[in-house]
Structure formats: structure tokens, C-alpha cells
Amino acid sequence: MEKEPKSYVEAIAEVEKIVAGFNDASMDVDTLAARVRRATELIAWCKQRLAKAEKEVSDVLNDPADPQ
């Protein structure tokens, strides 16, 4: 992966920028392939972050030691 994003918001913003660039008719095939690869990496990274956050929230909500 290129530079790892600092946050979920940063990753989503980069994916959105890449998707917006797909509408640019001047994008060559080599650039297109690299951008699709980067977007795929970012989406996988986001999925991992979401899964981790979901587990952490679930753990907090299901912790019997936590006297909510």
C-alpha cells in the first residue's frame, strides 16, 4: 500500500477523489490501473477499521464489569 491513511475520514476522502478522477477522460490506462489498485487498498483498509471499531464497541457494550 502507498502511504497508510491517518484516519478513516482521510481514507474515504482519498477514495472519493479517486472516483471523481474516473470521470476525467484524459486519464490514461496506466494511471487508471494504479488508481483502481489504490482505491481497492483503501477500501480494504476502511473495512478493517470498521470491523475493529465494531468489535471494540461490542466489547464495551457487552462488558459485564462495566456498570452502565
Stockholm file with secondary structure:
# STOCKHOLM 1.0

chainA/1-68         MEKEPKSYVEAIAEVEKIVAGFNDASMDVDTLAARVRRATELIAWCKQRLAKAEKEVSDVLNDPADPQ
#=GR chainA/1-68 SS CCSCCSSHHHHHHHHHHHHHHTTCTTCCHHHHHHHHHHHHHHHHHHHHHHHHHHHHHHHHHTCTTSCC
#=GC SS_cons        CCSCCSSHHHHHHHHHHHHHHTTCTTCCHHHHHHHHHHHHHHHHHHHHHHHHHHHHHHHHHTCTTSCC
//
